[in-house]
Amino acid sequence: MENSKGQRKGRNNKDTGLPLSELGKVQPQARELEEAVLGALMLEKDAYSLVSEILKPESFYDPVHQTIYQAIVNLMVKQAPIDMLTVVEELKKSGELDAVGGPVYIAQLTEKVASAAHIEFHARIIAQKYLARELIAFSSGVTNKAFDETFDVDDLMQEAESKLFEISQRNVKKDVTQINPVIKEALNLLEIAANRPEGLSGLQTGFHALDKITSGWQNSDLVIIAARPAMGKTAFVLSMAKNMAVSYNYPIALFSLEMSNVQLVNRLIVNTCEIPGEKIKNGQLAPYEWEQLDFKIKELYDAPIFIDDTPSLSVFELRTKARRLVREHGVKMIIIDYLQLMNASGMNYGSREQEVSMISRSLKGLAKELNIPIIALSQLNRGVEGRTGAEGKRPQLSDLRESGAIEQDADMVCFIHRPEYYKILEDEKGNSLIGLAEIIIAKHRNGATGDVLLRFKSEFARFQNVEDEYNAEMQFSSRMNTTPINNFPPTSGNDVVPF
């Protein structure tokens, strides 16, 4: 605003005569509210419980107030009463009483308020001012480094995203919920499951025996699927993603840190079109295989599968991309191939184990935030290779590589085990294990554990239900009875007869 003389109104500085607004900006603060909150804390014994989750010592702008609040926190930790006298005594013990203005200033704080009636409201304003200061410091730091040409821009972006995520995590609190609305939500989910023919409450995978144990992948769950190399981890999740996207129209996001998007799509083509992978690579398809390709690849067109092949993806990049995928495309599940190739850049860790712990913890937090299941593939250590016997080759939770936090954070841990890979061709009853894979549910926080048997078609990099093999044989037998044999093209040992 301007006065009649055309001068801007404002509070004048005594030394320069200029308004403060023209001298520079003052950081967001609320010193009077800080005094009121501290005074209220020393007046009523239960006041601290109202602000303990809102305020930290650094939330206060004035360093003196930070010191006084820290003394109050120390008293609460000791379960000592909080009043003017005990705070003075605590500050005296720490040698900080004179630095905060002595007993006189402490007494003045209690005189500024009559009660703790509005302490929570005041505390939230102080917390907001602190958050604003944090964002100002953050943005100033990023700006200064952006002007410094010695900083790598990609590293700066990672650091900025990491710091912003850290600020948001420190300041966002979730309120406590009374049980009634939660009961209503639980009953609603129960009714939805009851009305489904399959009786499943989660996302169907297309693997019927697996769905029966898990009731489908559940929202907010972190599922770890682990195996040794060459067991078919990627083939399993691709088979599952194709089932879910094509058969049930679930939008699925796949983050591949190991393979390019073209390699992944080639694997999907092999999986769907039942053409051996080496033929897809070299293009040496028989005429009928071209027809088979043209016919079956139509299943993949317009499938709601979203692929991101960013190498060395960070948890902070993943969080940003995942939020956008859920918001813009309604993604129902995220698959990460694989966890050990991720990083948590922008933060310093004493060991790789600590970094992996941070990654697994962040993935669980992201699953809860987005309320969708997250499937993360993981490598197993070499412990499996060192054990002998059929049972010794079965993976165990202790085989999870690099971090016990993976087991701790996961809602479910599944292992892929193919006995045939270890030359174990029969079980103890003499049944053939050739072409079979076990999905071992070793941990299930909200349900039963157990083993699921699937058929593994190595030439097509595909997992399928065991009964699908029987259905295919019946279909083939029926066709053989109704189709002249000379209608089939000649085949080589590697050719696949189209059904």
Phi and psi in degrees as a GROMACS rama.xvg file:
@    title "Ramachandran Plot"
@    xaxis  label "Phi"
@    yaxis  label "Psi"
@TYPE xy
-120.775  149.901  GLU-2
-89.1319  -173.661  ASN-3
-65.7409  -20.3819  SER-4
-93.3714  6.75367  LYS-5
81.7522  7.62887  GLY-6
-91.7291  143.137  GLN-7
-74.5163  131.179  ARG-8
-72.5129  146.573  LYS-9
174.267  169.858  GLY-10
-79.2104  123.612  ARG-11
-83.1465  143.863  ASN-12
-85.2418  133.798  ASN-13
-63.4904  -34.2408  LYS-14
-77.8856  -38.8704  ASP-15
-106.341  -20.7063  THR-16
78.4011  -1.78748  GLY-17
-89.6564  149.859  LEU-18
-62.3625  146.417  PRO-19
-59.1059  -32.8631  LEU-20
-63.7681  -20.7034  SER-21
-97.3586  -4.10339  GLU-22
-92.8908  -22.1405  LEU-23
148.882  178.788  GLY-24
-98.3803  144.239  LYS-25
-102.927  137.074  VAL-26
-61.8196  147.666  GLN-27
-57.3269  132.055  PRO-28
-160.337  162.269  GLN-29
-147.382  72.0138  ALA-30
-64.6099  -36.7646  ARG-31
-65.7041  -38.2151  GLU-32
-69.9625  -34.1916  LEU-33
-60.7308  -43.2651  GLU-34
-64.1536  -40.7586  GLU-35
-65.2743  -40.93  ALA-36
-66.1027  -45.4722  VAL-37
-62.8313  -41.3075  LEU-38
-63.0135  -42.5501  GLY-39
-64.6576  -36.6278  ALA-40
-62.1847  -31.3505  LEU-41
-89.6538  -5.38681  MET-42
-95.8492  -37.8257  LEU-43
-122.38  132.18  GLU-44
-69.2369  -26.8038  LYS-45
-94.9977  3.31448  ASP-46
-67.2521  -33.1305  ALA-47
-60.6811  -37.0153  TYR-48
-63.0265  -22.308  SER-49
-79.0336  -22.7431  LEU-50
-119.998  -3.38875  VAL-51
-61.1104  -34.2717  SER-52
-89.1672  -5.53749  GLU-53
-99.4757  -40.7305  ILE-54
-112.67  145.18  LEU-55
-124.588  164.08  LYS-56
-53.2583  -40.3881  PRO-57
-72.1314  -8.75727  GLU-58
-67.5821  -23.1975  SER-59
-82.2371  139.673  PHE-60
-76.7338  -43.6572  TYR-61
-78.0059  123.365  ASP-62
-56.4338  -32.2771  PRO-63
-63.3898  -42.9334  VAL-64
-68.5481  -32.7527  HIS-65
-60.8143  -44.051  GLN-66
-65.0677  -42.2463  THR-67
-66.1163  -42.7548  ILE-68
-65.248  -37.6449  TYR-69
-61.8409  -37.8586  GLN-70
-64.1563  -38.4965  ALA-71
-65.0646  -41.2039  ILE-72
-62.0701  -43.4031  VAL-73
-60.6355  -40.223  ASN-74
-64.8382  -40.2822  LEU-75
-64.8211  -40.4764  MET-76
-59.4283  -37.8105  VAL-77
-80.1808  -2.79447  LYS-78
59.801  33.4414  GLN-79
-93.2898  154.468  ALA-80
-65.0612  150.609  PRO-81
-114.585  113.102  ILE-82
-153.666  -177.777  ASP-83
-58.2896  -42.3546  MET-84
-70.038  -43.5177  LEU-85
-68.116  -35.8289  THR-86
-65.7145  -43.2956  VAL-87
-59.1187  -44.1879  VAL-88
-64.6445  -40.6635  GLU-89
-64.2952  -41.7838  GLU-90
-67.9439  -33.2919  LEU-91
-65.9981  -41.1057  LYS-92
-63.3578  -36.6366  LYS-93
-85.891  -2.15261  SER-94
74.5167  22.1859  GLY-95
-113.916  6.44482  GLU-96
-64.0873  -46.7996  LEU-97
-66.2432  -33.4042  ASP-98
-65.6288  -26.7517  ALA-99
-94.707  2.15561  VAL-100
108.359  5.19862  GLY-101
75.3768  -177.632  GLY-102
-59.7057  -26.8039  PRO-103
-63.2516  -44.9626  VAL-104
-68.1658  -36.2275  TYR-105
-62.9248  -41.8351  ILE-106
-65.2116  -38.8799  ALA-107
-62.015  -34.7021  GLN-108
-62.5154  -40.192  LEU-109
-72.7356  -20.6619  THR-110
-80.1904  -15.9453  GLU-111
-79.991  -13.702  LYS-112
-131.991  155.423  VAL-113
-98.6416  -29.4191  ALA-114
-158.89  -179.235  SER-115
-100.575  29.3031  ALA-116
-58.9661  -40.5071  ALA-117
-114.497  24.2822  HIS-118
-64.0148  -37.7054  ILE-119
-66.8318  -41.8934  GLU-120
-62.705  -43.7645  PHE-121
-63.64  -40.092  HIS-122
-63.5725  -37.5577  ALA-123
-68.4578  -33.7037  ARG-124
-65.817  -43.3189  ILE-125
-60.7272  -41.9643  ILE-126
-64.2749  -38.196  ALA-127
-66.6544  -38.8634  GLN-128
-64.0523  -39.966  LYS-129
-62.913  -43.908  TYR-130
-62.223  -39.9916  LEU-131
-62.3476  -40.7724  ALA-132
-64.9265  -39.3828  ARG-133
-61.688  -42.9021  GLU-134
-67.4599  -35.5986  LEU-135
-64.8039  -46.6528  ILE-136
-62.5819  -40.9328  ALA-137
-62.0603  -50.1645  PHE-138
-66.5425  -34.9543  SER-139
-65.709  -42.3282  SER-140
-62.5571  -43.4574  GLY-141
-63.8105  -41.8826  VAL-142
-61.5985  -45.9501  THR-143
-61.8359  -42.2533  ASN-144
-70.9583  -30.5406  LYS-145
-67.2011  -32.5009  ALA-146
-75.4327  -22.5203  PHE-147
-83.0469  112.123  ASP-148
-72.1786  -9.38354  GLU-149
-77.1873  -13.8854  THR-150
-87.2031  133.324  PHE-151
-73.4771  130.153  ASP-152
-64.2329  -40.3496  VAL-153
-63.0114  -42.8749  ASP-154
-64.3446  -38.3898  ASP-155
-64.7184  -39.957  LEU-156
-63.4667  -41.9307  MET-157
-63.4998  -44.3024  GLN-158
-64.3431  -41.0892  GLU-159
-64.4445  -44.0362  ALA-160
-64.9523  -39.9491  GLU-161
-62.2526  -45.8303  SER-162
-65.9782  -41.7862  LYS-163
-63.7999  -40.8072  LEU-164
-62.5158  -41.449  PHE-165
-62.409  -42.5708  GLU-166
-62.5107  -44.9156  ILE-167
-65.2368  -38.3872  SER-168
-67.7773  -34.1816  GLN-169
-72.5478  -27.2433  ARG-170
-109.411  -11.3616  ASN-171
-92.3772  121.474  VAL-172
-118.984  143.508  LYS-173
-101.275  131.046  LYS-174
-71.5304  153.413  ASP-175
-70.3328  139.789  VAL-176
-111.162  130.744  THR-177
-67.3248  151.511  GLN-178
-69.7559  -26.5125  ILE-179
-56.3271  -51.1701  ASN-180
-64.7067  -28.6721  PRO-181
-69.1899  -38.9757  VAL-182
-61.6806  -42.8704  ILE-183
-61.0015  -41.621  LYS-184
-65.1235  -41.8455  GLU-185
-63.0683  -42.8049  ALA-186
-66.0733  -35.839  LEU-187
-63.9653  -42.7933  ASN-188
-64.9039  -36.6244  LEU-189
-63.9691  -41.8095  LEU-190
-64.9558  -38.9254  GLU-191
-62.7218  -44.7312  ILE-192
-63.4846  -39.7129  ALA-193
-66.8145  -30.6542  ALA-194
-82.3802  -10.7206  ASN-195
-81.4641  138.234  ARG-196
-59.1025  -33.7781  PRO-197
-82.6357  -14.5048  GLU-198
70.588  28.5342  GLY-199
-100.701  142.287  LEU-200
-99.0476  -14.6543  SER-201
-114.569  -162.313  GLY-202
-81.1067  129.106  LEU-203
-74.3112  141.276  GLN-204
-98.6564  -14.498  THR-205
88.6871  -9.84471  GLY-206
-98.1634  100.858  PHE-207
-62.3455  -42.4191  HIS-208
-66.4495  -36.4824  ALA-209
-68.1868  -44.0561  LEU-210
-61.1132  -33.3886  ASP-211
-64.6538  -38.7844  LYS-212
-76.5356  -42.1202  ILE-213
-90.3334  -14.1931  THR-214
59.767  27.8446  SER-215
86.7895  160.52  GLY-216
-67.3598  130.714  TRP-217
-95.2029  143.965  GLN-218
-58.1431  143.32  ASN-219
72.4947  5.13124  SER-220
-88.0864  142.34  ASP-221
-102.281  116.774  LEU-222
-111.313  122.999  VAL-223
-100.207  126.261  ILE-224
-114.821  112.049  ILE-225
-121.029  150.554  ALA-226
-169.55  164.346  ALA-227
-73.2107  160.637  ARG-228
-55.3196  147.116  PRO-229
74.3902  10.2501  ALA-230
-84.6126  -16.1181  MET-231
103.642  32.492  GLY-232
-61.2245  -50.4075  LYS-233
-65.2618  -40.5538  THR-234
-60.4406  -37.7548  ALA-235
-65.3763  -48.8919  PHE-236
-72.4587  -30.2179  VAL-237
-68.4867  -41.5652  LEU-238
-60.75  -42.5592  SER-239
-67.1289  -44.1706  MET-240
-62.121  -41.0439  ALA-241
-64.1776  -44.3508  LYS-242
-57.1902  -48.6704  ASN-243
-69.6408  -39.6232  MET-244
-77.6693  -41.5265  ALA-245
-83.1801  -46.8455  VAL-246
-80.1898  -34.8313  SER-247
-116.685  -2.12625  TYR-248
61.161  31.7507  ASN-249
-81.8176  127.235  TYR-250
-68.4793  125.361  PRO-251
-122.8  135.06  ILE-252
-107.917  132.869  ALA-253
-123.283  116.534  LEU-254
-100.488  111.653  PHE-255
-108.041  114.174  SER-256
-95.0299  -7.99325  LEU-257
-109.146  -35.7064  GLU-258
-119.857  151.541  MET-259
-75.5376  165.115  SER-260
-64.1758  -33.0739  ASN-261
-67.6394  -41.2585  VAL-262
-61.4764  -41.3356  GLN-263
-65.0254  -43.0558  LEU-264
-65.9315  -36.8813  VAL-265
-60.431  -40.0845  ASN-266
-63.9062  -38.8889  ARG-267
-65.7913  -37.8504  LEU-268
-64.3101  -44.95  ILE-269
-58.4558  -45.261  VAL-270
-61.7588  -44.928  ASN-271
-82.0254  -42.5833  THR-272
-90.0011  -6.13498  CYS-273
57.0244  48.3424  GLU-274
-120.68  128.933  ILE-275
-53.1789  144.095  PRO-276
-59.4486  -36.9405  GLY-277
-66.095  -28.6468  GLU-278
-73.3399  -33.8714  LYS-279
-66.3184  -35.1715  ILE-280
-70.2232  -46.5061  LYS-281
-94.8596  -6.48874  ASN-282
73.067  10.5413  GLY-283
-87.6529  71.2974  GLN-284
-96.735  140.245  LEU-285
-69.6057  159.403  ALA-286
-54.1787  -42.557  PRO-287
-69.5466  -24.7173  TYR-288
-72.7084  -32.6693  GLU-289
-63.4348  -41.2397  TRP-290
-63.8602  -41.5126  GLU-291
-62.7475  -41.648  GLN-292
-61.4996  -49.356  LEU-293
-60.4148  -35.7558  ASP-294
-76.8776  -47.2015  PHE-295
-84.2036  -22.9669  LYS-296
-68.9301  -15.7116  ILE-297
-59.2912  -26.5731  LYS-298
-60.9183  -32.2308  GLU-299
-84.3471  -22.9249  LEU-300
-62.1402  134.35  TYR-301
65.8376  9.24875  ASP-302
-65.7506  136.438  ALA-303
-78.2297  61.9267  PRO-304
-113.009  125.299  ILE-305
-116.024  122.968  PHE-306
-113.481  133.709  ILE-307
-127.018  120.338  ASP-308
-110.826  31.2218  ASP-309
-60.4359  120.729  THR-310
-74.6038  151.141  PRO-311
49.2524  49.5057  SER-312
-64.4863  136.419  LEU-313
-93.1427  157.779  SER-314
-63.0153  -27.2011  VAL-315
-76.9359  -38.4287  PHE-316
-63.0117  -43.5186  GLU-317
-59.0046  -44.8897  LEU-318
-58.988  -45.2533  ARG-319
-63.0513  -47.1602  THR-320
-68.0389  -39.5342  LYS-321
-64.7293  -42.4381  ALA-322
-58.6338  -43.2306  ARG-323
-67.2259  -40.3332  ARG-324
-62.8337  -41.6877  LEU-325
-68.0488  -41.6482  VAL-326
-70.4943  -43.7998  ARG-327
-91.4425  -29.5487  GLU-328
-120.598  -0.462684  HIS-329
63.4701  34.6656  GLY-330
-58.1371  133.482  VAL-331
-99.8676  -17.0922  LYS-332
-156.539  145.964  MET-333
-118.714  135.322  ILE-334
-117.602  134.31  ILE-335
-122.017  122.282  ILE-336
-123.328  95.3632  ASP-337
-137.312  171.893  TYR-338
-60.895  -42.1745  LEU-339
-68.161  -12.9925  GLN-340
-89.8799  -5.07311  LEU-341
-80.2756  165.896  MET-342
-141.425  165.202  ASN-343
-119.962  56.5337  ALA-344
-61.7853  153.337  SER-345
97.7877  -12.2564  GLY-346
-124.858  150.56  MET-347
-98.9601  133.953  ASN-348
-128.992  144.25  TYR-349
-72.5007  -23.9376  GLY-350
-153.956  163.914  SER-351
-64.3223  -32.4623  ARG-352
-61.4475  -41.0374  GLU-353
-65.5777  -37.579  GLN-354
-66.7209  -43.292  GLU-355
-63.134  -37.247  VAL-356
-60.5804  -42.7917  SER-357
-63.624  -40.2001  MET-358
-64.6822  -48.4014  ILE-359
-64.5617  -37.768  SER-360
-65.5285  -39.1854  ARG-361
-67.9869  -37.3393  SER-362
-65.3132  -40.4201  LEU-363
-64.746  -42.0739  LYS-364
-63.1695  -37.181  GLY-365
-68.394  -39.5743  LEU-366
-60.6665  -40.9808  ALA-367
-68.7053  -41.871  LYS-368
-63.3634  -46.4081  GLU-369
-84.7395  -13.4761  LEU-370
57.0475  47.1653  ASN-371
-137.584  157.032  ILE-372
-74.071  141.985  PRO-373
-117.86  123.98  ILE-374
-104.295  119.009  ILE-375
-119.347  125.953  ALA-376
-80.2194  149.607  LEU-377
-144.738  147.814  SER-378
-85.1737  152.215  GLN-379
-102.482  153.344  LEU-380
-76.9942  -177.376  ASN-381
-81.867  6.14121  ARG-382
-57.5798  -34.1616  GLY-383
-62.0244  -41.7843  VAL-384
-65.8694  -29.5339  GLU-385
-80.7368  -12.6519  GLY-386
-91.5188  153.225  ARG-387
-112.951  164.651  THR-388
83.173  161.734  GLY-389
-61.2942  -44.0466  ALA-390
-69.4526  -32.9937  GLU-391
-65.103  -25.913  GLY-392
-82.156  -9.38107  LYS-393
-75.4722  129.667  ARG-394
-63.1324  152.427  PRO-395
-128.957  162.108  GLN-396
-59.2171  -31.4029  LEU-397
-69.0402  -11.4353  SER-398
-83.8647  -8.10044  ASP-399
-59.0839  132.024  LEU-400
-83.5064  137.094  ARG-401
77.1842  -23.7919  GLU-402
-159.349  127.089  SER-403
-70.5931  -14.0108  GLY-404
-66.0267  -25.8422  ALA-405
-60.9863  -47.456  ILE-406
-62.2985  -39.7624  GLU-407
-68.0377  -42.9589  GLN-408
-78.0996  -27.6473  ASP-409
-72.7947  140.215  ALA-410
-79.6596  -27.6789  ASP-411
-145.674  138.621  MET-412
-123.283  122.072  VAL-413
-118.777  142.028  CYS-414
-113.581  144.993  PHE-415
-102.745  123.838  ILE-416
-132.147  122.28  HIS-417
-117.116  99.413  ARG-418
-55.0849  -34.1182  PRO-419
-57.3292  -32.4434  GLU-420
-61.2023  -32.2128  TYR-421
-97.2033  20.1525  TYR-422
63.9937  24.2624  LYS-423
-96.3912  102.47  ILE-424
-100.944  -11.6846  LEU-425
-139.594  149.837  GLU-426
-85.733  -175.898  ASP-427
-65.9175  -18.4372  GLU-428
-94.8296  1.72774  LYS-429
87.961  5.88184  GLY-430
-76.7347  141.582  ASN-431
-68.8391  137.404  SER-432
-110.028  6.4339  LEU-433
-67.2585  127.746  ILE-434
77.2578  10.7278  GLY-435
-109.755  149.804  LEU-436
-133.167  141.206  ALA-437
-102.26  129.812  GLU-438
-99.6999  106.971  ILE-439
-94.5078  112.773  ILE-440
-87.9181  97.6076  ILE-441
-88.26  -25.8129  ALA-442
-139.142  133.463  LYS-443
-145.933  98.6471  HIS-444
-60.9737  -34.1147  ARG-445
-117.776  26.1218  ASN-446
-173.376  -163.362  GLY-447
-86.2765  155.705  ALA-448
-99.0698  167.969  THR-449
162.704  -178.349  GLY-450
-114.592  141.941  ASP-451
-122.176  132.369  VAL-452
-99.5097  126.926  LEU-453
-126.712  157.408  LEU-454
-89.0847  132.754  ARG-455
-112.998  116.729  PHE-456
-99.7455  93.4301  LYS-457
-62.2369  -36.0793  SER-458
-67.1581  -20.2128  GLU-459
-112.627  5.99974  PHE-460
48.6883  48.7158  ALA-461
-133.732  137.087  ARG-462
-102.09  141.904  PHE-463
-150.011  166.27  GLN-464
-63.5204  145.677  ASN-465
-61.0669  -38.1714  VAL-466
-69.7127  -19.5706  GLU-467
-64.1142  -32.5017  ASP-468
-63.7861  -42.6483  GLU-469
-64.6544  -42.4016  TYR-470
-63.9659  -38.252  ASN-471
-65.8789  -38.9401  ALA-472
-65.0557  -40.3294  GLU-473
-64.8098  -39.4441  MET-474
-64.8933  -41.9295  GLN-475
-64.5044  -43.3267  PHE-476
-62.2007  -42.0323  SER-477
-63.9743  -39.7357  SER-478
-69.6533  -37.0635  ARG-479
-62.6102  -31.0643  MET-480
-77.7282  -17.2287  ASN-481
-117.828  -7.73332  THR-482
-118.226  128.599  THR-483
-57.9704  137.165  PRO-484
-62.6305  -28.9884  ILE-485
-77.7848  1.64643  ASN-486
-79.3511  -16.7316  ASN-487
-84.0049  141.097  PHE-488
-71.245  156.609  PRO-489
-62.4317  145.039  PRO-490
-122.875  151.494  THR-491
-100.371  -178.955  SER-492
-62.6099  -26.6978  GLY-493
-97.9674  -7.13542  ASN-494
-74.4555  153.092  ASP-495
-114.852  124.976  VAL-496
-75.1445  125.058  VAL-497
-71.9449  138.16  PRO-498
